[in-house]
Amino acid sequence: MEDNVVFVGTKPVMNYCLAVVTQFNSGVDEVVIKARGKSIVRAVDTAELVTRQFLSNVVKKQVSISTDTVETDAGTTNVSAIEIILGH
Amino acid sequence: MEDNVVFVGTKPVMNYCLAVVTQFNSGVDEVVIKARGKSIVRAVDTAELVTRQFLSNVVKKQVSISTDTVETDAGTTNVSAIEIILGH
């Protein structure tokens, strides 16, 4: 089970901030924020808001980008992805 | 002079890929891709395309995110930013 992963999609950024803060308050040491395509900017916003405004003891431990291959009706397509690891 | 910095904005991703490839072909060892706000996803796309398709000897050396403070007519506002360092 990947309890400490927050997938960022198209909802408002605050929803994902709340999800990340909730994870940290439940006692985990690390939370991984993941997003693909246009949601990447919301993942970055979430990480910045959490570390700057909500949890000042949490830092960005690692940021990595990659390419995911996605199956669609029209065949396979490539989409960029981001993974941000937050921790104490 | 920061010759080896490519600022990614709202143009098509291929324009920025070409800019990065041109930099490397001119002999630099590192190129820094920077973007803010909604352009962050295009910066990630640019880095992924360059490293996967155009220059297989170039790798992502570092990815970092930050918050920039921008002055607007309505006062100051915060915007997320990304910096991707590509190199040999």
Backbone of each chain as nested JSON, in Angstrom:
{
  "chains": [
    {"id": "A", "residues": [
      {"number": 1, "name": "MET", "atoms": {"N": [0.834, -1.207, 0.0], "CA": [0.0, 0.0, 0.0], "C": [0.866, 1.253, 0.0]}},
      {"number": 2, "name": "GLU", "atoms": {"N": [0.54, 2.177, -0.885], "CA": [1.282, 3.427, -0.922], "C": [0.457, 4.525, -0.263]}},
      {"number": 3, "name": "ASP", "atoms": {"N": [0.441, 4.494, 1.061], "CA": [-0.377, 5.43, 1.811], "C": [0.11, 6.859, 1.669]}},
      {"number": 4, "name": "ASN", "atoms": {"N": [1.406, 7.016, 1.516], "CA": [1.971, 8.363, 1.572], "C": [2.188, 8.986, 0.195]}},
      {"number": 5, "name": "VAL", "atoms": {"N": [1.386, 8.573, -0.799], "CA": [1.458, 9.179, -2.128], "C": [0.202, 10.006, -2.37]}},
      {"number": 6, "name": "VAL", "atoms": {"N": [0.388, 11.244, -2.827], "CA": [-0.738, 12.103, -3.194], "C": [-0.669, 12.338, -4.703]}},
      {"number": 7, "name": "PHE", "atoms": {"N": [-1.678, 11.869, -5.439], "CA": [-1.735, 12.095, -6.881], "C": [-2.471, 13.403, -7.146]}},
      {"number": 8, "name": "VAL", "atoms": {"N": [-1.794, 14.32, -7.805], "CA": [-2.393, 15.624, -8.08], "C": [-3.056, 15.6, -9.457]}},
      {"number": 9, "name": "GLY", "atoms": {"N": [-4.32, 16.008, -9.489], "CA": [-5.07, 16.036, -10.743], "C": [-5.592, 17.422, -11.033]}},
      {"number": 10, "name": "THR", "atoms": {"N": [-6.873, 17.524, -11.353], "CA": [-7.422, 18.795, -11.823], "C": [-8.228, 19.56, -10.76]}},
      {"number": 11, "name": "LYS", "atoms": {"N": [-8.258, 19.034, -9.537], "CA": [-8.993, 19.758, -8.486], "C": [-8.2, 20.985, -8.018]}},
      {"number": 12, "name": "PRO", "atoms": {"N": [-8.827, 21.84, -7.205], "CA": [-8.081, 23.009, -6.695], "C": [-6.873, 22.58, -5.867]}},
      {"number": 13, "name": "VAL", "atoms": {"N": [-5.816, 23.406, -5.913], "CA": [-4.56, 23.082, -5.239], "C": [-4.768, 22.835, -3.748]}},
      {"number": 14, "name": "MET", "atoms": {"N": [-5.689, 23.591, -3.134], "CA": [-5.901, 23.468, -1.688], "C": [-6.319, 22.049, -1.281]}},
      {"number": 15, "name": "ASN", "atoms": {"N": [-7.064, 21.367, -2.163], "CA": [-7.46, 19.992, -1.867], "C": [-6.224, 19.116, -1.659]}},
      {"number": 16, "name": "TYR", "atoms": {"N": [-5.233, 19.303, -2.519], "CA": [-4.03, 18.466, -2.441], "C": [-3.143, 18.893, -1.273]}},
      {"number": 17, "name": "CYS", "atoms": {"N": [-3.14, 20.202, -0.974], "CA": [-2.407, 20.659, 0.208], "C": [-2.967, 19.988, 1.457]}},
      {"number": 18, "name": "LEU", "atoms": {"N": [-4.291, 19.975, 1.547], "CA": [-4.942, 19.356, 2.704], "C": [-4.589, 17.876, 2.783]}},
      {"number": 19, "name": "ALA", "atoms": {"N": [-4.565, 17.198, 1.637], "CA": [-4.231, 15.769, 1.618], "C": [-2.81, 15.544, 2.133]}},
      {"number": 20, "name": "VAL", "atoms": {"N": [-1.878, 16.401, 1.71], "CA": [-0.48, 16.249, 2.127], "C": [-0.345, 16.525, 3.619]}},
      {"number": 21, "name": "VAL", "atoms": {"N": [-0.979, 17.618, 4.085], "CA": [-0.897, 17.97, 5.501], "C": [-1.496, 16.856, 6.357]}},
      {"number": 22, "name": "THR", "atoms": {"N": [-2.614, 16.285, 5.906], "CA": [-3.256, 15.196, 6.634], "C": [-2.323, 14.001, 6.767]}},
      {"number": 23, "name": "GLN", "atoms": {"N": [-1.61, 13.676, 5.674], "CA": [-0.648, 12.569, 5.705], "C": [0.428, 12.815, 6.763]}},
      {"number": 24, "name": "PHE", "atoms": {"N": [0.998, 14.016, 6.739], "CA": [2.065, 14.309, 7.705], "C": [1.525, 14.263, 9.133]}},
      {"number": 25, "name": "ASN", "atoms": {"N": [0.3, 14.77, 9.345], "CA": [-0.269, 14.774, 10.684], "C": [-0.579, 13.359, 11.175]}},
      {"number": 26, "name": "SER", "atoms": {"N": [-0.735, 12.414, 10.216], "CA": [-1.005, 11.025, 10.62], "C": [0.3, 10.329, 11.021]}},
      {"number": 27, "name": "GLY", "atoms": {"N": [1.427, 11.009, 10.881], "CA": [2.663, 10.476, 11.433], "C": [3.699, 9.99, 10.438]}},
      {"number": 28, "name": "VAL", "atoms": {"N": [3.423, 10.073, 9.109], "CA": [4.423, 9.59, 8.151], "C": [5.594, 10.578, 8.077]}},
      {"number": 29, "name": "ASP", "atoms": {"N": [6.76, 10.076, 7.683], "CA": [7.958, 10.913, 7.601], "C": [8.13, 11.532, 6.221]}},
      {"number": 30, "name": "GLU", "atoms": {"N": [7.529, 10.904, 5.215], "CA": [7.685, 11.354, 3.837], "C": [6.353, 11.293, 3.109]}},
      {"number": 31, "name": "VAL", "atoms": {"N": [6.104, 12.284, 2.264], "CA": [4.938, 12.245, 1.384], "C": [5.427, 12.485, -0.042]}},
      {"number": 32, "name": "VAL", "atoms": {"N": [4.968, 11.645, -0.969], "CA": [5.353, 11.778, -2.365], "C": [4.186, 12.393, -3.138]}},
      {"number": 33, "name": "ILE", "atoms": {"N": [4.457, 13.506, -3.824], "CA": [3.448, 14.165, -4.648], "C": [3.73, 13.799, -6.102]}},
      {"number": 34, "name": "LYS", "atoms": {"N": [2.738, 13.232, -6.771], "CA": [2.924, 12.83, -8.169], "C": [1.898, 13.508, -9.061]}},
      {"number": 35, "name": "ALA", "atoms": {"N": [2.296, 13.827, -10.288], "CA": [1.355, 14.414, -11.247], "C": [1.853, 14.171, -12.661]}},
      {"number": 36, "name": "ARG", "atoms": {"N": [0.922, 14.234, -13.602], "CA": [1.27, 14.067, -15.017], "C": [0.673, 15.192, -15.84]}},
      {"number": 37, "name": "GLY", "atoms": {"N": [1.332, 15.505, -16.954], "CA": [0.804, 16.472, -17.915], "C": [0.543, 17.834, -17.295]}},
      {"number": 38, "name": "LYS", "atoms": {"N": [-0.616, 18.406, -17.627], "CA": [-0.914, 19.775, -17.191], "C": [-1.042, 19.907, -15.68]}},
      {"number": 39, "name": "SER", "atoms": {"N": [-1.214, 18.799, -14.973], "CA": [-1.326, 18.861, -13.515], "C": [0.017, 19.083, -12.838]}},
      {"number": 40, "name": "ILE", "atoms": {"N": [1.109, 19.012, -13.617], "CA": [2.447, 19.179, -13.038], "C": [2.564, 20.51, -12.303]}},
      {"number": 41, "name": "VAL", "atoms": {"N": [1.987, 21.579, -12.896], "CA": [2.107, 22.896, -12.257], "C": [1.382, 22.906, -10.908]}},
      {"number": 42, "name": "ARG", "atoms": {"N": [0.255, 22.18, -10.814], "CA": [-0.465, 22.123, -9.533], "C": [0.324, 21.326, -8.494]}},
      {"number": 43, "name": "ALA", "atoms": {"N": [1.061, 20.321, -8.937], "CA": [1.914, 19.565, -8.011], "C": [2.999, 20.462, -7.431]}},
      {"number": 44, "name": "VAL", "atoms": {"N": [3.596, 21.299, -8.294], "CA": [4.629, 22.236, -7.826], "C": [4.015, 23.248, -6.864]}},
      {"number": 45, "name": "ASP", "atoms": {"N": [2.839, 23.782, -7.224], "CA": [2.15, 24.733, -6.335], "C": [1.869, 24.091, -4.972]}},
      {"number": 46, "name": "THR", "atoms": {"N": [1.408, 22.838, -4.985], "CA": [1.096, 22.136, -3.741], "C": [2.338, 22.024, -2.863]}},
      {"number": 47, "name": "ALA", "atoms": {"N": [3.458, 21.576, -3.46], "CA": [4.697, 21.412, -2.696], "C": [5.167, 22.744, -2.119]}},
      {"number": 48, "name": "GLU", "atoms": {"N": [5.079, 23.801, -2.928], "CA": [5.53, 25.109, -2.466], "C": [4.657, 25.631, -1.334]}},
      {"number": 49, "name": "LEU", "atoms": {"N": [3.338, 25.495, -1.488], "CA": [2.424, 25.983, -0.45], "C": [2.62, 25.22, 0.852]}},
      {"number": 50, "name": "VAL", "atoms": {"N": [2.745, 23.903, 0.767], "CA": [2.892, 23.093, 1.984], "C": [4.172, 23.472, 2.716]}},
      {"number": 51, "name": "THR", "atoms": {"N": [5.293, 23.578, 1.966], "CA": [6.567, 23.831, 2.642], "C": [6.695, 25.281, 3.108]}},
      {"number": 52, "name": "ARG", "atoms": {"N": [6.04, 26.218, 2.41], "CA": [6.193, 27.622, 2.773], "C": [5.151, 28.111, 3.761]}},
      {"number": 53, "name": "GLN", "atoms": {"N": [3.934, 27.586, 3.649], "CA": [2.855, 28.153, 4.455], "C": [2.325, 27.238, 5.544]}},
      {"number": 54, "name": "PHE", "atoms": {"N": [2.175, 25.961, 5.233], "CA": [1.455, 25.096, 6.171], "C": [2.372, 24.346, 7.127]}},
      {"number": 55, "name": "LEU", "atoms": {"N": [3.45, 23.779, 6.616], "CA": [4.324, 22.963, 7.463], "C": [5.763, 23.447, 7.28]}},
      {"number": 56, "name": "SER", "atoms": {"N": [6.181, 24.349, 8.157], "CA": [7.501, 24.949, 7.977], "C": [8.628, 23.972, 8.317]}},
      {"number": 57, "name": "ASN", "atoms": {"N": [8.299, 22.856, 8.981], "CA": [9.339, 21.865, 9.298], "C": [9.489, 20.809, 8.206]}},
      {"number": 58, "name": "VAL", "atoms": {"N": [8.724, 20.958, 7.132], "CA": [8.798, 20.007, 6.022], "C": [9.593, 20.644, 4.881]}},
      {"number": 59, "name": "VAL", "atoms": {"N": [10.5, 19.867, 4.276], "CA": [11.317, 20.389, 3.177], "C": [11.151, 19.523, 1.937]}},
      {"number": 60, "name": "LYS", "atoms": {"N": [11.539, 20.11, 0.789], "CA": [11.572, 19.34, -0.454], "C": [12.832, 18.495, -0.452]}},
      {"number": 61, "name": "LYS", "atoms": {"N": [12.677, 17.18, -0.439], "CA": [13.853, 16.31, -0.385], "C": [14.36, 15.963, -1.779]}},
      {"number": 62, "name": "GLN", "atoms": {"N": [13.438, 15.775, -2.715], "CA": [13.862, 15.423, -4.073], "C": [12.763, 15.771, -5.073]}},
      {"number": 63, "name": "VAL", "atoms": {"N": [13.168, 16.286, -6.217], "CA": [12.246, 16.542, -7.316], "C": [12.771, 15.793, -8.527]}},
      {"number": 64, "name": "SER", "atoms": {"N": [11.943, 14.965, -9.151], "CA": [12.403, 14.28, -10.357], "C": [11.318, 14.306, -11.422]}},
      {"number": 65, "name": "ILE", "atoms": {"N": [11.753, 14.325, -12.671], "CA": [10.81, 14.32, -13.783], "C": [11.055, 13.089, -14.639]}},
      {"number": 66, "name": "SER", "atoms": {"N": [10.029, 12.658, -15.339], "CA": [10.144, 11.451, -16.157], "C": [9.099, 11.486, -17.257]}},
      {"number": 67, "name": "THR", "atoms": {"N": [9.093, 10.459, -18.085], "CA": [8.088, 10.342, -19.138], "C": [7.306, 9.051, -18.928]}},
      {"number": 68, "name": "ASP", "atoms": {"N": [5.981, 9.171, -18.886], "CA": [5.123, 7.994, -18.768], "C": [4.51, 7.691, -20.128]}},
      {"number": 69, "name": "THR", "atoms": {"N": [4.381, 6.406, -20.436], "CA": [3.691, 6.007, -21.646], "C": [2.257, 5.631, -21.285]}},
      {"number": 70, "name": "VAL", "atoms": {"N": [1.31, 6.277, -21.956], "CA": [-0.101, 6.089, -21.629], "C": [-0.81, 5.446, -22.814]}},
      {"number": 71, "name": "GLU", "atoms": {"N": [-1.647, 4.443, -22.532], "CA": [-2.433, 3.782, -23.58], "C": [-3.742, 4.538, -23.786]}},
      {"number": 72, "name": "THR", "atoms": {"N": [-3.991, 4.962, -25.022], "CA": [-5.281, 5.593, -25.308], "C": [-5.953, 4.833, -26.446]}},
      {"number": 73, "name": "ASP", "atoms": {"N": [-7.162, 5.245, -26.802], "CA": [-7.866, 4.603, -27.909], "C": [-7.077, 4.743, -29.207]}},
      {"number": 74, "name": "ALA", "atoms": {"N": [-6.354, 5.848, -29.327], "CA": [-5.625, 6.12, -30.561], "C": [-4.204, 5.551, -30.53]}},
      {"number": 75, "name": "GLY", "atoms": {"N": [-3.908, 4.676, -29.569], "CA": [-2.57, 4.108, -29.463], "C": [-1.86, 4.616, -28.221]}},
      {"number": 76, "name": "THR", "atoms": {"N": [-0.53, 4.461, -28.193], "CA": [0.205, 4.907, -27.017], "C": [0.707, 6.329, -27.225]}},
      {"number": 77, "name": "THR", "atoms": {"N": [0.768, 7.075, -26.134], "CA": [1.266, 8.436, -26.205], "C": [2.158, 8.697, -24.991]}},
      {"number": 78, "name": "ASN", "atoms": {"N": [3.067, 9.624, -25.12], "CA": [3.979, 9.942, -24.018], "C": [3.511, 11.184, -23.287]}},
      {"number": 79, "name": "VAL", "atoms": {"N": [3.615, 11.151, -21.969], "CA": [3.241, 12.313, -21.177], "C": [4.309, 12.519, -20.09]}},
      {"number": 80, "name": "SER", "atoms": {"N": [4.647, 13.779, -19.844], "CA": [5.64, 14.088, -18.818], "C": [5.043, 13.925, -17.432]}},
      {"number": 81, "name": "ALA", "atoms": {"N": [5.889, 13.553, -16.482], "CA": [5.427, 13.357, -15.111], "C": [6.43, 13.964, -14.15]}},
      {"number": 82, "name": "ILE", "atoms": {"N": [5.941, 14.303, -12.939], "CA": [6.825, 14.847, -11.912], "C": [6.575, 14.102, -10.611]}},
      {"number": 83, "name": "GLU", "atoms": {"N": [7.617, 13.995, -9.806], "CA": [7.524, 13.343, -8.503], "C": [8.285, 14.212, -7.514]}},
      {"number": 84, "name": "ILE", "atoms": {"N": [7.592, 14.692, -6.499], "CA": [8.203, 15.567, -5.504], "C": [8.128, 14.864, -4.153]}},
      {"number": 85, "name": "ILE", "atoms": {"N": [9.27, 14.64, -3.53], "CA": [9.297, 13.986, -2.228], "C": [9.476, 15.045, -1.15]}},
      {"number": 86, "name": "LEU", "atoms": {"N": [8.484, 15.118, -0.242], "CA": [8.561, 16.034, 0.898], "C": [8.854, 15.216, 2.151]}},
      {"number": 87, "name": "GLY", "atoms": {"N": [9.632, 15.805, 3.06], "CA": [9.928, 15.082, 4.298], "C": [10.476, 16.01, 5.358]}},
      {"number": 88, "name": "HIS", "atoms": {"N": [10.714, 15.45, 6.544], "CA": [11.234, 16.249, 7.662], "C": [12.742, 16.43, 7.534]}}
    ]},
    {"id": "B", "residues": [
      {"number": 1, "name": "MET", "atoms": {"N": [27.089, 37.153, -18.168], "CA": [26.056, 36.724, -19.137], "C": [25.664, 35.275, -18.922]}},
      {"number": 2, "name": "GLU", "atoms": {"N": [24.371, 35.031, -18.912], "CA": [23.902, 33.664, -18.747], "C": [23.487, 33.121, -20.104]}},
      {"number": 3, "name": "ASP", "atoms": {"N": [24.486, 32.743, -20.875], "CA": [24.234, 32.258, -22.219], "C": [23.508, 30.927, -22.237]}},
      {"number": 4, "name": "ASN", "atoms": {"N": [23.772, 30.118, -21.229], "CA": [23.259, 28.756, -21.263], "C": [21.948, 28.57, -20.516]}},
      {"number": 5, "name": "VAL", "atoms": {"N": [21.15, 29.639, -20.426], "CA": [19.83, 29.538, -19.793], "C": [18.751, 29.665, -20.858]}},
      {"number": 6, "name": "VAL", "atoms": {"N": [17.788, 28.754, -20.854], "CA": [16.648, 28.818, -21.759], "C": [15.405, 29.07, -20.913]}},
      {"number": 7, "name": "PHE", "atoms": {"N": [14.759, 30.211, -21.129], "CA": [13.525, 30.522, -20.423], "C": [12.339, 29.994, -21.231]}},
      {"number": 8, "name": "VAL", "atoms": {"N": [11.559, 29.117, -20.643], "CA": [10.434, 28.522, -21.342], "C": [9.179, 29.342, -21.054]}},
      {"number": 9, "name": "GLY", "atoms": {"N": [8.496, 29.731, -22.127], "CA": [7.27, 30.516, -22.008], "C": [6.11, 29.813, -22.681]}},
      {"number": 10, "name": "THR", "atoms": {"N": [5.384, 30.556, -23.501], "CA": [4.135, 30.008, -24.047], "C": [4.246, 29.554, -25.503]}},
      {"number": 11, "name": "LYS", "atoms": {"N": [5.45, 29.585, -26.065], "CA": [5.599, 29.114, -27.445], "C": [5.546, 27.582, -27.489]}},
      {"number": 12, "name": "PRO", "atoms": {"N": [5.464, 26.99, -28.681], "CA": [5.457, 25.527, -28.772], "C": [6.744, 24.929, -28.195]}},
      {"number": 13, "name": "VAL", "atoms": {"N": [6.613, 23.731, -27.622], "CA": [7.729, 23.079, -26.942], "C": [8.939, 22.913, -27.874]}},
      {"number": 14, "name": "MET", "atoms": {"N": [8.663, 22.656, -29.153], "CA": [9.762, 22.417, -30.097], "C": [10.703, 23.605, -30.216]}},
      {"number": 15, "name": "ASN", "atoms": {"N": [10.17, 24.821, -30.082], "CA": [11.027, 26.013, -30.114], "C": [12.083, 25.949, -29.015]}},
      {"number": 16, "name": "TYR", "atoms": {"N": [11.665, 25.538, -27.823], "CA": [12.591, 25.487, -26.69], "C": [13.553, 24.306, -26.824]}},
      {"number": 17, "name": "CYS", "atoms": {"N": [13.066, 23.191, -27.39], "CA": [13.961, 22.057, -27.651], "C": [15.091, 22.498, -28.572]}},
      {"number": 18, "name": "LEU", "atoms": {"N": [14.719, 23.204, -29.624], "CA": [15.717, 23.683, -30.582], "C": [16.715, 24.61, -29.902]}},
      {"number": 19, "name": "ALA", "atoms": {"N": [16.228, 25.486, -29.034], "CA": [17.112, 26.413, -28.311], "C": [18.109, 25.643, -27.455]}},
      {"number": 20, "name": "VAL", "atoms": {"N": [17.633, 24.601, -26.762], "CA": [18.514, 23.812, -25.896], "C": [19.55, 23.062, -26.729]}},
      {"number": 21, "name": "VAL", "atoms": {"N": [19.084, 22.423, -27.822], "CA": [19.989, 21.658, -28.68], "C": [21.056, 22.585, -29.281]}},
      {"number": 22, "name": "THR", "atoms": {"N": [20.64, 23.78, -29.687], "CA": [21.579, 24.756, -30.249], "C": [22.654, 25.121, -29.233]}},
      {"number": 23, "name": "GLN", "atoms": {"N": [22.229, 25.315, -27.973], "CA": [23.192, 25.63, -26.909], "C": [24.232, 24.532, -26.773]}},
      {"number": 24, "name": "PHE", "atoms": {"N": [23.765, 23.278, -26.697], "CA": [24.703, 22.169, -26.529], "C": [25.628, 22.058, -27.739]}},
      {"number": 25, "name": "ASN", "atoms": {"N": [25.073, 22.265, -28.929], "CA": [25.902, 22.167, -30.124], "C": [26.941, 23.279, -30.201]}},
      {"number": 26, "name": "SER", "atoms": {"N": [26.686, 24.392, -29.493], "CA": [27.657, 25.484, -29.48], "C": [28.8, 25.189, -28.512]}},
      {"number": 27, "name": "GLY", "atoms": {"N": [28.7, 24.06, -27.779], "CA": [29.84, 23.637, -26.979], "C": [29.712, 23.756, -25.479]}},
      {"number": 28, "name": "VAL", "atoms": {"N": [28.568, 24.256, -24.961], "CA": [28.443, 24.362, -23.506], "C": [28.238, 22.978, -22.891]}},
      {"number": 29, "name": "ASP", "atoms": {"N": [28.605, 22.85, -21.612], "CA": [28.485, 21.56, -20.921], "C": [27.15, 21.423, -20.191]}},
      {"number": 30, "name": "GLU", "atoms": {"N": [26.543, 22.554, -19.901], "CA": [25.304, 22.544, -19.135], "C": [24.327, 23.554, -19.711]}},
      {"number": 31, "name": "VAL", "atoms": {"N": [23.052, 23.202, -19.729], "CA": [22.013, 24.152, -20.095], "C": [20.959, 24.134, -18.991]}},
      {"number": 32, "name": "VAL", "atoms": {"N": [20.549, 25.335, -18.557], "CA": [19.552, 25.453, -17.505], "C": [18.224, 25.851, -18.141]}},
      {"number": 33, "name": "ILE", "atoms": {"N": [17.192, 25.06, -17.897], "CA": [15.843, 25.365, -18.395], "C": [15.045, 25.947, -17.241]}},
      {"number": 34, "name": "LYS", "atoms": {"N": [14.492, 27.14, -17.437], "CA": [13.712, 27.789, -16.377], "C": [12.312, 28.099, -16.864]}},
      {"number": 35, "name": "ALA", "atoms": {"N": [11.338, 28.015, -15.973], "CA": [9.961, 28.369, -16.319], "C": [9.202, 28.732, -15.06]}},
      {"number": 36, "name": "ARG", "atoms": {"N": [8.115, 29.478, -15.246], "CA": [7.255, 29.867, -14.13], "C": [5.801, 29.575, -14.467]}},
      {"number": 37, "name": "GLY", "atoms": {"N": [5.018, 29.335, -13.421], "CA": [3.571, 29.177, -13.587], "C": [3.204, 28.073, -14.554]}},
      {"number": 38, "name": "LYS", "atoms": {"N": [2.233, 28.361, -15.434], "CA": [1.714, 27.343, -16.334], "C": [2.747, 26.84, -17.33]}},
      {"number": 39, "name": "SER", "atoms": {"N": [3.832, 27.577, -17.511], "CA": [4.868, 27.135, -18.445], "C": [5.722, 26.012, -17.878]}},
      {"number": 40, "name": "ILE", "atoms": {"N": [5.546, 25.7, -16.59], "CA": [6.353, 24.656, -15.949], "C": [6.219, 23.338, -16.703]}},
      {"number": 41, "name": "VAL", "atoms": {"N": [4.989, 23.019, -17.125], "CA": [4.792, 21.735, -17.814], "C": [5.559, 21.705, -19.137]}},
      {"number": 42, "name": "ARG", "atoms": {"N": [5.651, 22.856, -19.826], "CA": [6.415, 22.891, -21.08], "C": [7.92, 22.761, -20.821]}},
      {"number": 43, "name": "ALA", "atoms": {"N": [8.367, 23.258, -19.687], "CA": [9.786, 23.092, -19.339], "C": [10.104, 21.612, -19.125]}},
      {"number": 44, "name": "VAL", "atoms": {"N": [9.197, 20.911, -18.434], "CA": [9.392, 19.472, -18.21], "C": [9.356, 18.729, -19.544]}},
      {"number": 45, "name": "ASP", "atoms": {"N": [8.388, 19.068, -20.401], "CA": [8.305, 18.443, -21.73], "C": [9.596, 18.671, -22.517]}},
      {"number": 46, "name": "THR", "atoms": {"N": [10.114, 19.898, -22.46], "CA": [11.346, 20.223, -23.181], "C": [12.502, 19.353, -22.699]}},
      {"number": 47, "name": "ALA", "atoms": {"N": [12.664, 19.271, -21.381], "CA": [13.762, 18.478, -20.815], "C": [13.633, 17.005, -21.203]}},
      {"number": 48, "name": "GLU", "atoms": {"N": [12.411, 16.485, -21.141], "CA": [12.194, 15.072, -21.465], "C": [12.46, 14.802, -22.944]}},
      {"number": 49, "name": "LEU", "atoms": {"N": [11.973, 15.684, -23.805], "CA": [12.186, 15.495, -25.245], "C": [13.663, 15.563, -25.606]}},
      {"number": 50, "name": "VAL", "atoms": {"N": [14.363, 16.55, -25.049], "CA": [15.781, 16.707, -25.379], "C": [16.562, 15.472, -24.938]}},
      {"number": 51, "name": "THR", "atoms": {"N": [16.325, 15.015, -23.691], "CA": [17.132, 13.902, -23.178], "C": [16.732, 12.568, -23.8]}},
      {"number": 52, "name": "ARG", "atoms": {"N": [15.468, 12.415, -24.203], "CA": [15.031, 11.122, -24.73], "C": [15.147, 11.01, -26.245]}},
      {"number": 53, "name": "GLN", "atoms": {"N": [14.96, 12.139, -26.951], "CA": [14.881, 12.034, -28.405], "C": [16.025, 12.704, -29.145]}},
      {"number": 54, "name": "PHE", "atoms": {"N": [16.455, 13.867, -28.672], "CA": [17.385, 14.64, -29.483], "C": [18.843, 14.41, -29.099]}},
      {"number": 55, "name": "LEU", "atoms": {"N": [19.142, 14.426, -27.803], "CA": [20.528, 14.309, -27.362], "C": [20.611, 13.199, -26.322]}},
      {"number": 56, "name": "SER", "atoms": {"N": [20.929, 11.989, -26.785], "CA": [20.909, 10.848, -25.865], "C": [22.092, 10.881, -24.898]}},
      {"number": 57, "name": "ASN", "atoms": {"N": [23.107, 11.723, -25.174], "CA": [24.252, 11.823, -24.258], "C": [24.061, 12.905, -23.198]}},
      {"number": 58, "name": "VAL", "atoms": {"N": [22.888, 13.54, -23.204], "CA": [22.594, 14.576, -22.215], "C": [21.627, 14.0, -21.17]}},
      {"number": 59, "name": "VAL", "atoms": {"N": [21.916, 14.282, -19.893], "CA": [21.067, 13.768, -18.819], "C": [20.559, 14.921, -17.953]}},
      {"number": 60, "name": "LYS", "atoms": {"N": [19.486, 14.612, -17.191], "CA": [18.973, 15.578, -16.223], "C": [19.877, 15.531, -15.0]}},
      {"number": 61, "name": "LYS", "atoms": {"N": [20.554, 16.623, -14.702], "CA": [21.464, 16.64, -13.563], "C": [20.763, 17.067, -12.284]}},
      {"number": 62, "name": "GLN", "atoms": {"N": [19.847, 17.999, -12.406], "CA": [19.15, 18.463, -11.209], "C": [17.822, 19.111, -11.571]}},
      {"number": 63, "name": "VAL", "atoms": {"N": [16.813, 18.86, -10.767], "CA": [15.52, 19.511, -10.928], "C": [15.193, 20.171, -9.605]}},
      {"number": 64, "name": "SER", "atoms": {"N": [14.869, 21.468, -9.63], "CA": [14.491, 22.113, -8.378], "C": [13.3, 23.027, -8.603]}},
      {"number": 65, "name": "ILE", "atoms": {"N": [12.487, 23.18, -7.568], "CA": [11.313, 24.048, -7.643], "C": [11.439, 25.128, -6.586]}},
      {"number": 66, "name": "SER", "atoms": {"N": [10.782, 26.242, -6.835], "CA": [10.862, 27.37, -5.909], "C": [9.641, 28.254, -6.087]}},
      {"number": 67, "name": "THR", "atoms": {"N": [9.597, 29.32, -5.3], "CA": [8.512, 30.288, -5.423], "C": [9.114, 31.648, -5.752]}},
      {"number": 68, "name": "ASP", "atoms": {"N": [8.63, 32.283, -6.81], "CA": [9.077, 33.628, -7.165], "C": [7.999, 34.632, -6.769]}},
      {"number": 69, "name": "THR", "atoms": {"N": [8.433, 35.781, -6.304], "CA": [7.5, 36.861, -6.006], "C": [7.485, 37.821, -7.19]}},
      {"number": 70, "name": "VAL", "atoms": {"N": [6.294, 38.051, -7.72], "CA": [6.156, 38.874, -8.92], "C": [5.374, 40.138, -8.581]}},
      {"number": 71, "name": "GLU", "atoms": {"N": [5.868, 41.267, -9.089], "CA": [5.171, 42.541, -8.885], "C": [4.147, 42.742, -10.0]}},
      {"number": 72, "name": "THR", "atoms": {"N": [2.901, 42.959, -9.619], "CA": [1.887, 43.263, -10.617], "C": [1.206, 44.579, -10.239]}},
      {"number": 73, "name": "ASP", "atoms": {"N": [0.313, 45.033, -11.102], "CA": [-0.416, 46.266, -10.809], "C": [-1.21, 46.142, -9.506]}},
      {"number": 74, "name": "ALA", "atoms": {"N": [-1.677, 44.933, -9.224], "CA": [-2.513, 44.717, -8.05], "C": [-1.697, 44.354, -6.814]}},
      {"number": 75, "name": "GLY", "atoms": {"N": [-0.382, 44.551, -6.88], "CA": [0.465, 44.212, -5.737], "C": [1.377, 43.048, -6.062]}},
      {"number": 76, "name": "THR", "atoms": {"N": [1.936, 42.43, -5.011], "CA": [2.834, 41.308, -5.248], "C": [2.057, 39.993, -5.191]}},
      {"number": 77, "name": "THR", "atoms": {"N": [2.498, 39.049, -6.006], "CA": [1.854, 37.739, -6.001], "C": [2.94, 36.669, -6.112]}},
      {"number": 78, "name": "ASN", "atoms": {"N": [2.649, 35.483, -5.614], "CA": [3.623, 34.394, -5.656], "C": [3.336, 33.465, -6.814]}},
      {"number": 79, "name": "VAL", "atoms": {"N": [4.396, 33.004, -7.477], "CA": [4.228, 32.073, -8.577], "C": [5.301, 30.985, -8.451]}},
      {"number": 80, "name": "SER", "atoms": {"N": [4.9, 29.752, -8.71], "CA": [5.85, 28.636, -8.641], "C": [6.793, 28.67, -9.833]}},
      {"number": 81, "name": "ALA", "atoms": {"N": [8.012, 28.193, -9.619], "CA": [9.001, 28.165, -10.692], "C": [9.751, 26.841, -10.663]}},
      {"number": 82, "name": "ILE", "atoms": {"N": [10.309, 26.472, -11.815], "CA": [11.095, 25.238, -11.901], "C": [12.409, 25.556, -12.606]}},
      {"number": 83, "name": "GLU", "atoms": {"N": [13.443, 24.808, -12.239], "CA": [14.754, 24.961, -12.853], "C": [15.297, 23.559, -13.104]}},
      {"number": 84, "name": "ILE", "atoms": {"N": [15.565, 23.258, -14.37], "CA": [16.049, 21.929, -14.735], "C": [17.441, 22.102, -15.344]}},
      {"number": 85, "name": "ILE", "atoms": {"N": [18.43, 21.441, -14.76], "CA": [19.795, 21.527, -15.277], "C": [20.092, 20.267, -16.09]}},
      {"number": 86, "name": "LEU", "atoms": {"N": [20.396, 20.473, -17.379], "CA": [20.788, 19.372, -18.248], "C": [22.293, 19.445, -18.48]}},
      {"number": 87, "name": "GLY", "atoms": {"N": [22.924, 18.298, -18.592], "CA": [24.361, 18.291, -18.841], "C": [24.842, 16.943, -19.321]}},
      {"number": 88, "name": "HIS", "atoms": {"N": [26.116, 16.872, -19.627], "CA": [26.706, 15.619, -20.126], "C": [27.039, 14.693, -18.966]}}
    ]}
  ]
}
